[in-house]
């Protein structure tokens, strides 16, 4: 054993704390000095003051978004770490640390779509005063793509061949394939820029040990981490080197975690102890009652999440054994569903549903009726399917009568010995079971019998190949869940319903096409979209694909689901965002 | 006595090793996945890489051996380094038990949260005892009196109504309606002035009261039953026949004898202070050990769950020993040698 005296050795952590303490002190003295010397300009530029309290009922476990895919960590880190471009509340991409978004037109994206060039805005500084350069972006790419790092955001860096610095402030990203939508790396809160100087020893296997770096990352954002208590609370201070000296409006920011959604809503809306509460998955009635106290406002926004019914086009009959819910045959389904293969039945099922009832009962401000599986961004939303907005039981009955489905003595429609009796499955969740009960009753009115089934979410979404109850195996007639996509580009999402994506035995049910719906025409549109860069054309293709799915009732969309948060009436500037961090514009928040 | 204690400690070592292995095996067999909470958009290959980076691709016996080494060798050495500011061996290369969710040393997380748990849960335990013993004594001595009836009623309510309900009611009455106390425990508060001290007391009142009520109702029933058992015994009659005053009979003769089972109960309950009051901590957002354990289980943070559960096991074994020793002190008839 070697004993050394204290003043020669400090543990790494101790040393770091010391440096950080000194840094904080020097920030403070800088601030005070600034206030004293500027005097006059202080009255022009409002200096940060007061405290802003955020309440997230799940506490963040780290400040490094590359080591966690959880929304809570992404949200917390977004006030410190920033990407080159991000999304505003309407889903528009806006330049953040760059002057403009590179496109083919302005020469930022190469004609063959294999490279994109970003130019960092002049004078962007990290909170320690050093400059943000292309090297930091290159390092972030290398850090996340190092297989030993265990980075959760690697899909944001997929197909990248190399990232180069053309000069100190210019980053060129080269792809191995043509990328019609090259805005993934360094865009949005999933892939912000890390500081190379801080993290250079933390890439690869060492990522696990760099807890000081992971808890106290240095970024370009409006706040700096002052104290991090894992899974509990984070205290931030205003960044003295923030690019806009008049922002942020708050000197300290407290990010408290833990508890549950109901009491989080109460702390903002009823007691007013907190200024902002995130993700309030609370029954609409309770929330509306709390809002009456008048201390805060409920805000909601909508991303791409749609709760929908998946219609099984193949026969799930247990008697088929191995061939249950299997698509047999090339372009012609030789194992069709006994009654859902009939277009008239699918259309009637959709027409009979009163979607507004489902929204009012289970979602409130967190939902609105949807007739598309691609409801957003607004530019992609089709209006061709609005028939579904108004339920029409009489019309549904007429369609079924016309198609020859006659009501039997038990009130259930049948044809050639086939009864319309539906097994309808979903995951266990009180809102979903409520929706199931409503839909069962709505379908009863058109002579359709429904058997309800719910499966624990961990099994249903678990993807265990050995289990017959997964949503991929789909051993039922109808199943319900929410699907969504990250970012704003629907290309990958829309390719989910091509023939090769069908979840089948041969691909171990690894596909995304749950309805087993197959159309050569649709496949062609999907292939075309993969090589189209022009936005108008992409919009046209995406709408066309959405309309095909909707008008053939491959899926029956129900509810466009949103995010709900609440903020105190004394806070202004909140622009609720489902495309990026809810705290994306926290630098603009103010206390009235 | 010393021999007894040493013998018990030696027996405890294999017991604890076996416990640690059982905990490890159970956690390993559990269908938990640290990547299970990631969003659906993260592809399976990425998940596999994350699992590898956490060391999950190693066989179980190797992972268990590593944990043993890290926990029993590296962590104590590291603690020594910190306390004395020295460097024993190769300090930089010593791997510590790392939490999967936070990627920081598990022991640091536990140390960060222990004070809050000790303050809130410990105080409520202390208050619980201070309330329960007098209530138990009076209830037993004046059996079936008004005091006994009310005491029994309150104890039954406190015992049968769960803390998540009483906690909720307390929040609605005292935070929402009366606005006396904050409903969110401010864990960043540093008590350095009178104002902050008042704030700290205010935020501790609700969680401590809710838990103290629960603890007191359990203990007061035990105290009452134990005193009742003793009151009818021969030695009490003898004491009274000797002409001792009722106070002496009750508070010296009866109380000392009745305390034996109650003290065991109190000693065995002390480890539960450390394990925190899981539900109460969650309701009031106290960042204690109970909350840490719940978060770790939800996130499948195996190293953290393993270490916490093992520490609880150590405490339980230790306080069993303490209870036995206190027995010997309270009752001179008990001899261990």
Interface residues (C-beta under 8 A of the other chain):
Chain A: X1 X2 X3 X4 X5 X6 X9 X10 X11 X12 X55 X59 X61 X62 X64 X67 X68 X69 X70 X71 X147 X148 X149 X150 X151 X152 X154 X155 X205 X207 X208 X209 X210 X211 X214 X215 X227 X229 X230 X231 X232 X233 X235 X254 X256 X258 X259 X260 X263 X266 X267 X270 X271 X273 X274 X458 X461 X483 X484 X485 X486
Chain B: X36 X37 X38 X39 X40 X41 X42 X43 X46 X49 X50 X52 X53 X54 X81 X82 X85 X86 X87 X88 X89 X91 X92 X95 X98 X99 X101 X102 X103 X104 X105 X108 X109 X112 X113 X171 X175 X176 X179 X182 X183 X184 X187 X188 X282 X283 X285 X287 X291 X292 X295 X299
